[in-house]
Amino acid sequence: MHMAIAPIQKQGGRCCNCLRCCGRGDPRPRTVWLGHPEKREQRYPRNVINNQKYNFFTFLPGVLFNQFKYFFNLYFLFLACSQFVPEMRLGALYTYWVPLGFVLAVTIIREAVEEIRCYMRDKEVNSQIYSKLTARGQLFGSDFQHLLAVSCS
């Protein structure tokens, strides 16, 4: 059994304004084979939930960027950096760097705890067992990661 799915036609032949969801602006029909996974034209990604904002390499740059995109945080960073110039020094360096460092440390710790909680929650959800209905109408248990995801293209 197969099913032809026609693309959604809305504004100007696209399903929305962004080009990512409708295949770079050229919506095309596709055939979905029900009960015949070997006839699929595309490989779909595993059905895994990932709610994390950062990975190991992007954590520190991402948190610092998110802090310094606000005017006052960037202002206090420039003010603290200006104290390295002897003509601009108004007091001891620690009076500028300790409060800034404290705010950044608290923010980094808070984001790290949140990321760890998201990782643990995602790991718990991804390891749950679900019932899967086969093409012949039989039920069997499968974990969440091995369920086939349906593409939006």
PyMOL commands that place a pseudoatom at each C-alpha (Angstrom):
pseudoatom trace, name=CA, resn=MET, resi=1, chain=A, elem=C, hetatm=0, pos=[0.000, 0.000, 0.000]
pseudoatom trace, name=CA, resn=HIS, resi=2, chain=A, elem=C, hetatm=0, pos=[1.354, 3.428, -0.776]
pseudoatom trace, name=CA, resn=MET, resi=3, chain=A, elem=C, hetatm=0, pos=[0.148, 6.932, -0.287]
pseudoatom trace, name=CA, resn=ALA, resi=4, chain=A, elem=C, hetatm=0, pos=[0.972, 10.040, -2.327]
pseudoatom trace, name=CA, resn=ILE, resi=5, chain=A, elem=C, hetatm=0, pos=[1.231, 13.184, -0.274]
pseudoatom trace, name=CA, resn=ALA, resi=6, chain=A, elem=C, hetatm=0, pos=[0.799, 16.462, -2.100]
pseudoatom trace, name=CA, resn=PRO, resi=7, chain=A, elem=C, hetatm=0, pos=[2.673, 19.516, -0.845]
pseudoatom trace, name=CA, resn=ILE, resi=8, chain=A, elem=C, hetatm=0, pos=[0.867, 22.241, 1.011]
pseudoatom trace, name=CA, resn=GLN, resi=9, chain=A, elem=C, hetatm=0, pos=[0.293, 25.208, -1.273]
pseudoatom trace, name=CA, resn=LYS, resi=10, chain=A, elem=C, hetatm=0, pos=[-0.292, 28.546, 0.433]
pseudoatom trace, name=CA, resn=GLN, resi=11, chain=A, elem=C, hetatm=0, pos=[1.505, 31.760, -0.311]
pseudoatom trace, name=CA, resn=GLY, resi=12, chain=A, elem=C, hetatm=0, pos=[3.388, 31.888, -3.590]
pseudoatom trace, name=CA, resn=GLY, resi=13, chain=A, elem=C, hetatm=0, pos=[3.710, 28.098, -3.923]
pseudoatom trace, name=CA, resn=ARG, resi=14, chain=A, elem=C, hetatm=0, pos=[5.432, 27.694, -0.558]
pseudoatom trace, name=CA, resn=CYS, resi=15, chain=A, elem=C, hetatm=0, pos=[4.026, 26.392, 2.684]
pseudoatom trace, name=CA, resn=CYS, resi=16, chain=A, elem=C, hetatm=0, pos=[5.546, 29.306, 4.632]
pseudoatom trace, name=CA, resn=ASN, resi=17, chain=A, elem=C, hetatm=0, pos=[7.960, 32.229, 4.314]
pseudoatom trace, name=CA, resn=CYS, resi=18, chain=A, elem=C, hetatm=0, pos=[11.061, 30.288, 5.340]
pseudoatom trace, name=CA, resn=LEU, resi=19, chain=A, elem=C, hetatm=0, pos=[12.719, 28.096, 2.738]
pseudoatom trace, name=CA, resn=ARG, resi=20, chain=A, elem=C, hetatm=0, pos=[13.930, 25.344, 5.086]
pseudoatom trace, name=CA, resn=CYS, resi=21, chain=A, elem=C, hetatm=0, pos=[10.632, 23.617, 5.766]
pseudoatom trace, name=CA, resn=CYS, resi=22, chain=A, elem=C, hetatm=0, pos=[9.524, 23.253, 2.169]
pseudoatom trace, name=CA, resn=GLY, resi=23, chain=A, elem=C, hetatm=0, pos=[12.713, 21.986, 0.584]
pseudoatom trace, name=CA, resn=ARG, resi=24, chain=A, elem=C, hetatm=0, pos=[14.412, 25.211, -0.497]
pseudoatom trace, name=CA, resn=GLY, resi=25, chain=A, elem=C, hetatm=0, pos=[11.282, 26.737, -1.973]
pseudoatom trace, name=CA, resn=ASP, resi=26, chain=A, elem=C, hetatm=0, pos=[10.340, 23.942, -4.393]
pseudoatom trace, name=CA, resn=PRO, resi=27, chain=A, elem=C, hetatm=0, pos=[7.568, 21.864, -2.844]
pseudoatom trace, name=CA, resn=ARG, resi=28, chain=A, elem=C, hetatm=0, pos=[7.287, 18.483, -4.503]
pseudoatom trace, name=CA, resn=PRO, resi=29, chain=A, elem=C, hetatm=0, pos=[5.057, 15.474, -3.975]
pseudoatom trace, name=CA, resn=ARG, resi=30, chain=A, elem=C, hetatm=0, pos=[6.464, 12.375, -2.332]
pseudoatom trace, name=CA, resn=THR, resi=31, chain=A, elem=C, hetatm=0, pos=[5.329, 8.812, -1.914]
pseudoatom trace, name=CA, resn=VAL, resi=32, chain=A, elem=C, hetatm=0, pos=[5.120, 7.278, 1.537]
pseudoatom trace, name=CA, resn=TRP, resi=33, chain=A, elem=C, hetatm=0, pos=[5.107, 3.481, 1.599]
pseudoatom trace, name=CA, resn=LEU, resi=34, chain=A, elem=C, hetatm=0, pos=[3.146, 2.181, 4.576]
pseudoatom trace, name=CA, resn=GLY, resi=35, chain=A, elem=C, hetatm=0, pos=[4.351, -1.177, 5.841]
pseudoatom trace, name=CA, resn=HIS, resi=36, chain=A, elem=C, hetatm=0, pos=[7.309, -1.321, 3.430]
pseudoatom trace, name=CA, resn=PRO, resi=37, chain=A, elem=C, hetatm=0, pos=[10.288, 0.435, 5.042]
pseudoatom trace, name=CA, resn=GLU, resi=38, chain=A, elem=C, hetatm=0, pos=[12.657, -0.984, 2.416]
pseudoatom trace, name=CA, resn=LYS, resi=39, chain=A, elem=C, hetatm=0, pos=[10.922, 1.089, -0.312]
pseudoatom trace, name=CA, resn=ARG, resi=40, chain=A, elem=C, hetatm=0, pos=[11.588, 4.418, 1.360]
pseudoatom trace, name=CA, resn=GLU, resi=41, chain=A, elem=C, hetatm=0, pos=[13.539, 6.871, -0.755]
pseudoatom trace, name=CA, resn=GLN, resi=42, chain=A, elem=C, hetatm=0, pos=[14.986, 8.751, 2.216]
pseudoatom trace, name=CA, resn=ARG, resi=43, chain=A, elem=C, hetatm=0, pos=[16.547, 7.721, 5.484]
pseudoatom trace, name=CA, resn=TYR, resi=44, chain=A, elem=C, hetatm=0, pos=[14.928, 9.554, 8.346]
pseudoatom trace, name=CA, resn=PRO, resi=45, chain=A, elem=C, hetatm=0, pos=[16.778, 10.523, 11.521]
pseudoatom trace, name=CA, resn=ARG, resi=46, chain=A, elem=C, hetatm=0, pos=[16.251, 8.568, 14.704]
pseudoatom trace, name=CA, resn=ASN, resi=47, chain=A, elem=C, hetatm=0, pos=[13.372, 9.716, 16.852]
pseudoatom trace, name=CA, resn=VAL, resi=48, chain=A, elem=C, hetatm=0, pos=[15.402, 11.184, 19.704]
pseudoatom trace, name=CA, resn=ILE, resi=49, chain=A, elem=C, hetatm=0, pos=[14.396, 14.132, 21.862]
pseudoatom trace, name=CA, resn=ASN, resi=50, chain=A, elem=C, hetatm=0, pos=[17.156, 16.659, 22.487]
pseudoatom trace, name=CA, resn=ASN, resi=51, chain=A, elem=C, hetatm=0, pos=[16.176, 19.839, 24.358]
pseudoatom trace, name=CA, resn=GLN, resi=52, chain=A, elem=C, hetatm=0, pos=[19.687, 21.028, 25.124]
pseudoatom trace, name=CA, resn=LYS, resi=53, chain=A, elem=C, hetatm=0, pos=[20.757, 24.495, 24.020]
pseudoatom trace, name=CA, resn=TYR, resi=54, chain=A, elem=C, hetatm=0, pos=[24.501, 23.822, 24.020]
pseudoatom trace, name=CA, resn=ASN, resi=55, chain=A, elem=C, hetatm=0, pos=[26.988, 21.027, 23.484]
pseudoatom trace, name=CA, resn=PHE, resi=56, chain=A, elem=C, hetatm=0, pos=[30.409, 20.635, 25.103]
pseudoatom trace, name=CA, resn=PHE, resi=57, chain=A, elem=C, hetatm=0, pos=[32.159, 22.994, 22.689]
pseudoatom trace, name=CA, resn=THR, resi=58, chain=A, elem=C, hetatm=0, pos=[29.498, 25.714, 22.452]
pseudoatom trace, name=CA, resn=PHE, resi=59, chain=A, elem=C, hetatm=0, pos=[28.603, 25.977, 26.139]
pseudoatom trace, name=CA, resn=LEU, resi=60, chain=A, elem=C, hetatm=0, pos=[31.058, 28.647, 27.329]
pseudoatom trace, name=CA, resn=PRO, resi=61, chain=A, elem=C, hetatm=0, pos=[30.984, 30.797, 24.157]
pseudoatom trace, name=CA, resn=GLY, resi=62, chain=A, elem=C, hetatm=0, pos=[27.188, 30.556, 24.033]
pseudoatom trace, name=CA, resn=VAL, resi=63, chain=A, elem=C, hetatm=0, pos=[26.696, 31.568, 27.660]
pseudoatom trace, name=CA, resn=LEU, resi=64, chain=A, elem=C, hetatm=0, pos=[29.165, 34.459, 27.361]
pseudoatom trace, name=CA, resn=PHE, resi=65, chain=A, elem=C, hetatm=0, pos=[27.530, 35.664, 24.146]
pseudoatom trace, name=CA, resn=ASN, resi=66, chain=A, elem=C, hetatm=0, pos=[24.088, 35.523, 25.756]
pseudoatom trace, name=CA, resn=GLN, resi=67, chain=A, elem=C, hetatm=0, pos=[25.361, 37.569, 28.701]
pseudoatom trace, name=CA, resn=PHE, resi=68, chain=A, elem=C, hetatm=0, pos=[27.261, 40.203, 26.744]
pseudoatom trace, name=CA, resn=LYS, resi=69, chain=A, elem=C, hetatm=0, pos=[24.556, 40.831, 24.170]
pseudoatom trace, name=CA, resn=TYR, resi=70, chain=A, elem=C, hetatm=0, pos=[22.845, 42.978, 26.798]
pseudoatom trace, name=CA, resn=PHE, resi=71, chain=A, elem=C, hetatm=0, pos=[24.032, 46.588, 26.917]
pseudoatom trace, name=CA, resn=PHE, resi=72, chain=A, elem=C, hetatm=0, pos=[24.750, 46.867, 30.646]
pseudoatom trace, name=CA, resn=ASN, resi=73, chain=A, elem=C, hetatm=0, pos=[26.752, 43.648, 30.839]
pseudoatom trace, name=CA, resn=LEU, resi=74, chain=A, elem=C, hetatm=0, pos=[28.849, 44.767, 27.882]
pseudoatom trace, name=CA, resn=TYR, resi=75, chain=A, elem=C, hetatm=0, pos=[29.188, 48.223, 29.435]
pseudoatom trace, name=CA, resn=PHE, resi=76, chain=A, elem=C, hetatm=0, pos=[30.548, 46.756, 32.683]
pseudoatom trace, name=CA, resn=LEU, resi=77, chain=A, elem=C, hetatm=0, pos=[32.967, 44.563, 30.707]
pseudoatom trace, name=CA, resn=PHE, resi=78, chain=A, elem=C, hetatm=0, pos=[34.332, 47.605, 28.840]
pseudoatom trace, name=CA, resn=LEU, resi=79, chain=A, elem=C, hetatm=0, pos=[34.490, 49.540, 32.106]
pseudoatom trace, name=CA, resn=ALA, resi=80, chain=A, elem=C, hetatm=0, pos=[36.462, 46.739, 33.774]
pseudoatom trace, name=CA, resn=CYS, resi=81, chain=A, elem=C, hetatm=0, pos=[38.794, 46.449, 30.766]
pseudoatom trace, name=CA, resn=SER, resi=82, chain=A, elem=C, hetatm=0, pos=[39.380, 50.201, 30.788]
pseudoatom trace, name=CA, resn=GLN, resi=83, chain=A, elem=C, hetatm=0, pos=[40.909, 49.889, 34.262]
pseudoatom trace, name=CA, resn=PHE, resi=84, chain=A, elem=C, hetatm=0, pos=[43.978, 48.238, 32.716]
pseudoatom trace, name=CA, resn=VAL, resi=85, chain=A, elem=C, hetatm=0, pos=[44.885, 51.610, 31.199]
pseudoatom trace, name=CA, resn=PRO, resi=86, chain=A, elem=C, hetatm=0, pos=[46.745, 53.533, 33.956]
pseudoatom trace, name=CA, resn=GLU, resi=87, chain=A, elem=C, hetatm=0, pos=[45.359, 56.934, 32.901]
pseudoatom trace, name=CA, resn=MET, resi=88, chain=A, elem=C, hetatm=0, pos=[41.764, 55.661, 33.189]
pseudoatom trace, name=CA, resn=ARG, resi=89, chain=A, elem=C, hetatm=0, pos=[42.143, 53.730, 36.457]
pseudoatom trace, name=CA, resn=LEU, resi=90, chain=A, elem=C, hetatm=0, pos=[39.732, 54.914, 39.143]
pseudoatom trace, name=CA, resn=GLY, resi=91, chain=A, elem=C, hetatm=0, pos=[40.323, 52.347, 41.840]
pseudoatom trace, name=CA, resn=ALA, resi=92, chain=A, elem=C, hetatm=0, pos=[41.550, 48.850, 42.481]
pseudoatom trace, name=CA, resn=LEU, resi=93, chain=A, elem=C, hetatm=0, pos=[41.023, 46.327, 39.703]
pseudoatom trace, name=CA, resn=TYR, resi=94, chain=A, elem=C, hetatm=0, pos=[39.148, 43.900, 41.949]
pseudoatom trace, name=CA, resn=THR, resi=95, chain=A, elem=C, hetatm=0, pos=[36.350, 46.431, 42.496]
pseudoatom trace, name=CA, resn=TYR, resi=96, chain=A, elem=C, hetatm=0, pos=[35.459, 46.051, 38.808]
pseudoatom trace, name=CA, resn=TRP, resi=97, chain=A, elem=C, hetatm=0, pos=[36.373, 42.445, 38.039]
pseudoatom trace, name=CA, resn=VAL, resi=98, chain=A, elem=C, hetatm=0, pos=[35.028, 40.668, 41.144]
pseudoatom trace, name=CA, resn=PRO, resi=99, chain=A, elem=C, hetatm=0, pos=[31.364, 41.734, 40.677]
pseudoatom trace, name=CA, resn=LEU, resi=100, chain=A, elem=C, hetatm=0, pos=[31.519, 40.999, 36.941]
pseudoatom trace, name=CA, resn=GLY, resi=101, chain=A, elem=C, hetatm=0, pos=[33.179, 37.635, 37.592]
pseudoatom trace, name=CA, resn=PHE, resi=102, chain=A, elem=C, hetatm=0, pos=[30.608, 36.793, 40.274]
pseudoatom trace, name=CA, resn=VAL, resi=103, chain=A, elem=C, hetatm=0, pos=[27.673, 37.507, 37.942]
pseudoatom trace, name=CA, resn=LEU, resi=104, chain=A, elem=C, hetatm=0, pos=[29.285, 35.470, 35.146]
pseudoatom trace, name=CA, resn=ALA, resi=105, chain=A, elem=C, hetatm=0, pos=[30.108, 32.568, 37.492]
pseudoatom trace, name=CA, resn=VAL, resi=106, chain=A, elem=C, hetatm=0, pos=[26.541, 32.420, 38.836]
pseudoatom trace, name=CA, resn=THR, resi=107, chain=A, elem=C, hetatm=0, pos=[25.161, 32.534, 35.279]
pseudoatom trace, name=CA, resn=ILE, resi=108, chain=A, elem=C, hetatm=0, pos=[27.518, 29.805, 34.039]
pseudoatom trace, name=CA, resn=ILE, resi=109, chain=A, elem=C, hetatm=0, pos=[26.684, 27.553, 36.998]
pseudoatom trace, name=CA, resn=ARG, resi=110, chain=A, elem=C, hetatm=0, pos=[22.946, 28.130, 36.521]
pseudoatom trace, name=CA, resn=GLU, resi=111, chain=A, elem=C, hetatm=0, pos=[23.150, 27.313, 32.793]
pseudoatom trace, name=CA, resn=ALA, resi=112, chain=A, elem=C, hetatm=0, pos=[25.279, 24.218, 33.491]
pseudoatom trace, name=CA, resn=VAL, resi=113, chain=A, elem=C, hetatm=0, pos=[22.746, 22.906, 36.015]
pseudoatom trace, name=CA, resn=GLU, resi=114, chain=A, elem=C, hetatm=0, pos=[19.918, 23.560, 33.541]
pseudoatom trace, name=CA, resn=GLU, resi=115, chain=A, elem=C, hetatm=0, pos=[21.781, 21.749, 30.744]
pseudoatom trace, name=CA, resn=ILE, resi=116, chain=A, elem=C, hetatm=0, pos=[22.464, 18.747, 32.991]
pseudoatom trace, name=CA, resn=ARG, resi=117, chain=A, elem=C, hetatm=0, pos=[18.789, 18.596, 33.971]
pseudoatom trace, name=CA, resn=CYS, resi=118, chain=A, elem=C, hetatm=0, pos=[17.748, 18.751, 30.299]
pseudoatom trace, name=CA, resn=TYR, resi=119, chain=A, elem=C, hetatm=0, pos=[20.222, 15.983, 29.469]
pseudoatom trace, name=CA, resn=MET, resi=120, chain=A, elem=C, hetatm=0, pos=[18.892, 13.751, 32.259]
pseudoatom trace, name=CA, resn=ARG, resi=121, chain=A, elem=C, hetatm=0, pos=[15.257, 14.413, 31.278]
pseudoatom trace, name=CA, resn=ASP, resi=122, chain=A, elem=C, hetatm=0, pos=[15.982, 13.706, 27.613]
pseudoatom trace, name=CA, resn=LYS, resi=123, chain=A, elem=C, hetatm=0, pos=[17.839, 10.526, 28.518]
pseudoatom trace, name=CA, resn=GLU, resi=124, chain=A, elem=C, hetatm=0, pos=[14.874, 9.356, 30.609]
pseudoatom trace, name=CA, resn=VAL, resi=125, chain=A, elem=C, hetatm=0, pos=[12.325, 10.082, 27.857]
pseudoatom trace, name=CA, resn=ASN, resi=126, chain=A, elem=C, hetatm=0, pos=[14.480, 8.511, 25.141]
pseudoatom trace, name=CA, resn=SER, resi=127, chain=A, elem=C, hetatm=0, pos=[14.856, 5.275, 27.106]
pseudoatom trace, name=CA, resn=GLN, resi=128, chain=A, elem=C, hetatm=0, pos=[11.109, 4.732, 27.674]
pseudoatom trace, name=CA, resn=ILE, resi=129, chain=A, elem=C, hetatm=0, pos=[9.453, 1.689, 26.091]
pseudoatom trace, name=CA, resn=TYR, resi=130, chain=A, elem=C, hetatm=0, pos=[6.502, 2.254, 23.757]
pseudoatom trace, name=CA, resn=SER, resi=131, chain=A, elem=C, hetatm=0, pos=[4.158, -0.088, 21.934]
pseudoatom trace, name=CA, resn=LYS, resi=132, chain=A, elem=C, hetatm=0, pos=[4.643, -0.158, 18.190]
pseudoatom trace, name=CA, resn=LEU, resi=133, chain=A, elem=C, hetatm=0, pos=[1.974, -1.321, 15.731]
pseudoatom trace, name=CA, resn=THR, resi=134, chain=A, elem=C, hetatm=0, pos=[3.355, -3.325, 12.812]
pseudoatom trace, name=CA, resn=ALA, resi=135, chain=A, elem=C, hetatm=0, pos=[1.919, -3.507, 9.294]
pseudoatom trace, name=CA, resn=ARG, resi=136, chain=A, elem=C, hetatm=0, pos=[0.252, -6.820, 10.191]
pseudoatom trace, name=CA, resn=GLY, resi=137, chain=A, elem=C, hetatm=0, pos=[-1.516, -5.327, 13.192]
pseudoatom trace, name=CA, resn=GLN, resi=138, chain=A, elem=C, hetatm=0, pos=[0.749, -6.802, 15.876]
pseudoatom trace, name=CA, resn=LEU, resi=139, chain=A, elem=C, hetatm=0, pos=[1.947, -4.832, 18.893]
pseudoatom trace, name=CA, resn=PHE, resi=140, chain=A, elem=C, hetatm=0, pos=[5.450, -5.108, 20.253]
pseudoatom trace, name=CA, resn=GLY, resi=141, chain=A, elem=C, hetatm=0, pos=[7.569, -3.029, 22.613]
pseudoatom trace, name=CA, resn=SER, resi=142, chain=A, elem=C, hetatm=0, pos=[10.171, -0.671, 21.259]
pseudoatom trace, name=CA, resn=ASP, resi=143, chain=A, elem=C, hetatm=0, pos=[12.202, 2.071, 22.845]
pseudoatom trace, name=CA, resn=PHE, resi=144, chain=A, elem=C, hetatm=0, pos=[11.565, 5.663, 21.832]
pseudoatom trace, name=CA, resn=GLN, resi=145, chain=A, elem=C, hetatm=0, pos=[14.807, 6.048, 19.855]
pseudoatom trace, name=CA, resn=HIS, resi=146, chain=A, elem=C, hetatm=0, pos=[13.987, 3.266, 17.378]
pseudoatom trace, name=CA, resn=LEU, resi=147, chain=A, elem=C, hetatm=0, pos=[10.574, 4.555, 16.337]
pseudoatom trace, name=CA, resn=LEU, resi=148, chain=A, elem=C, hetatm=0, pos=[10.748, 5.943, 12.818]
pseudoatom trace, name=CA, resn=ALA, resi=149, chain=A, elem=C, hetatm=0, pos=[10.295, 9.684, 12.518]
pseudoatom trace, name=CA, resn=VAL, resi=150, chain=A, elem=C, hetatm=0, pos=[8.255, 11.151, 9.691]
pseudoatom trace, name=CA, resn=SER, resi=151, chain=A, elem=C, hetatm=0, pos=[9.947, 13.849, 7.650]
pseudoatom trace, name=CA, resn=CYS, resi=152, chain=A, elem=C, hetatm=0, pos=[8.361, 17.261, 7.057]
pseudoatom trace, name=CA, resn=SER, resi=153, chain=A, elem=C, hetatm=0, pos=[9.927, 17.753, 3.634]
for i in range(1, 153): cmd.bond("trace and resi %d" % i, "trace and resi %d" % (i + 1))
show_as sticks, trace
zoom trace
